[in-house]
Amino acid sequence: MFSIYASESLDHGKIFVRIFEVRRKLVWSVERFDSMLVKLMDEAVIQLHAGDNTTMTKEDIRDSFIDDNGFIHFTMTWRKK
């Protein structure tokens, strides 16, 4: 389900998918969503990316992802198999 929403309904023809859009589309708890991101990242299914937040709202930033090191990630890409 996670990959379907991220790759088909939110990529808008781009390789980067905004994390906050996926989070809002799935409407999962913060814990469930964040643990899925970590799992997919650990399994090398996705790669998370930092980026420019100057055009983002406070809500967009809040709904992005902060890792255990305190780095904020705004987008993700699917790794090629």
Beta strands, then each sheet from edge to edge (+ up, - down):
strand 1: 17-18
strand 2: 46-49
strand 3: 65-66
strand 4: 72-73
strand 5: 75-78
sheet 1: 1+ 5- 2+
sheet 2: 3+ 4-
end
